[in-house]
Amino acid sequence: QVQLVESGGGLVQPGGSLSLSCAASGGIFSIYDMSWYRQAPGEQRELVATITSGGSTNYRGSEKGRFTISRDNAKKTVYLQMNNLKPDDTAVYYCHAYRIAGETEVSYWGQGTLVTVSS
């Protein structure tokens, strides 16, 4: 069982930056692909960025160049650096851990952290 706790959300002005963190406990962090998702009010949850267990990264198109996902396996933490934030980035941001164990998909979610981009 893996527990994920996000932090770092808050209120930021358009054009500003925030760094989100997701601390994991209770499992072997390094074997999981880690992702950040977000869910805006009234919208479906959407994938923002992924970093695989091997360190490869993928981003949703509009966030590429503004957001950077990284991980520190020793600290069991995944990060999302967000720059040049826009009002459309306002959402609850969720951390997600995923791996395939044999024929089973193993998936864990954090509780989310709210990011509000507003002047």
C-alpha positions in Angstrom: 0.0 0.0 0.0 1.4 3.4 -1.0 0.2 6.7 0.5 0.7 9.9 -1.4 0.6 13.3 0.1 0.6 16.4 -2.1 1.7 19.9 -1.0 2.6 23.2 -2.4 -0.7 24.4 -3.8 -2.0 27.9 -3.3 -3.0 31.2 -4.8 -0.7 32.7 -7.5 -1.0 35.5 -9.9 -1.0 34.9 -13.7 2.6 34.6 -14.9 3.7 33.3 -11.5 5.2 30.0 -10.5 4.5 27.2 -8.1 6.2 24.0 -7.2 4.1 21.0 -6.1 5.5 18.1 -4.2 4.1 14.6 -3.6 5.7 12.5 -0.9 5.2 8.8 -1.0 5.3 6.3 1.8 4.6 2.6 2.3 6.0 1.2 -0.8 9.0 0.9 -3.2 8.7 4.4 -4.8 11.3 3.8 -7.5 9.3 1.1 -9.3 6.2 3.3 -9.9 5.5 5.5 -12.8 4.4 8.8 -11.2 2.0 11.3 -12.7 0.3 14.6 -12.0 -3.3 15.0 -12.9 -5.6 17.9 -12.4 -9.3 18.5 -12.2 -10.8 21.9 -12.8 -14.3 22.7 -11.4 -16.9 21.0 -13.5 -14.3 19.2 -15.6 -12.9 15.7 -15.9 -9.6 14.8 -14.4 -6.8 15.1 -16.9 -3.3 14.0 -17.1 -0.7 16.8 -16.9 2.7 15.0 -16.8 4.3 11.6 -16.2 7.7 10.5 -15.2 8.4 6.8 -15.5 10.3 4.6 -13.2 13.2 4.9 -15.6 13.0 8.7 -15.6 11.4 9.3 -19.0 8.9 12.3 -19.0 5.8 13.1 -21.0 3.6 16.2 -20.9 0.2 17.2 -22.0 0.8 19.4 -25.0 -0.1 22.8 -23.7 2.0 22.3 -20.5 5.1 21.3 -22.3 7.7 24.1 -21.8 5.9 25.6 -18.8 5.7 22.6 -16.5 8.5 20.2 -15.4 8.0 16.9 -13.6 10.9 15.4 -11.7 11.4 12.8 -9.0 13.8 12.1 -6.2 13.7 8.3 -5.5 15.8 8.7 -2.3 13.3 11.1 -0.9 10.3 9.2 -2.4 9.0 12.4 -3.8 7.8 13.6 -7.2 7.7 17.3 -8.1 5.9 19.5 -10.5 7.4 22.8 -11.2 4.9 25.1 -12.9 5.9 28.4 -14.5 4.1 31.1 -16.4 0.8 30.0 -14.8 -2.5 30.9 -16.4 -6.0 31.1 -15.0 -6.8 28.0 -17.0 -4.3 26.1 -14.8 -6.6 26.6 -11.8 -7.5 23.1 -10.6 -7.0 20.5 -7.9 -3.7 18.8 -8.7 -3.4 15.1 -7.9 -0.4 12.8 -7.6 -0.8 9.3 -9.0 1.4 6.2 -8.7 1.1 3.3 -11.2 2.7 0.1 -12.0 1.9 -3.3 -13.5 2.4 -6.3 -11.1 2.1 -9.4 -13.2 -1.4 -9.1 -14.7 -2.6 -6.6 -12.2 -2.6 -2.8 -12.5 -1.7 -1.1 -9.2 -2.7 2.5 -8.8 -2.7 5.0 -6.0 -4.0 8.6 -5.7 -3.2 11.4 -3.4 -5.8 13.7 -1.9 -5.0 16.6 -4.1 -3.8 20.1 -3.6 -5.6 23.2 -4.9 -3.9 25.6 -7.3 -5.6 28.9 -8.0 -4.3 31.3 -10.6 -5.9 34.6 -10.3 -5.1 38.3 -10.1 
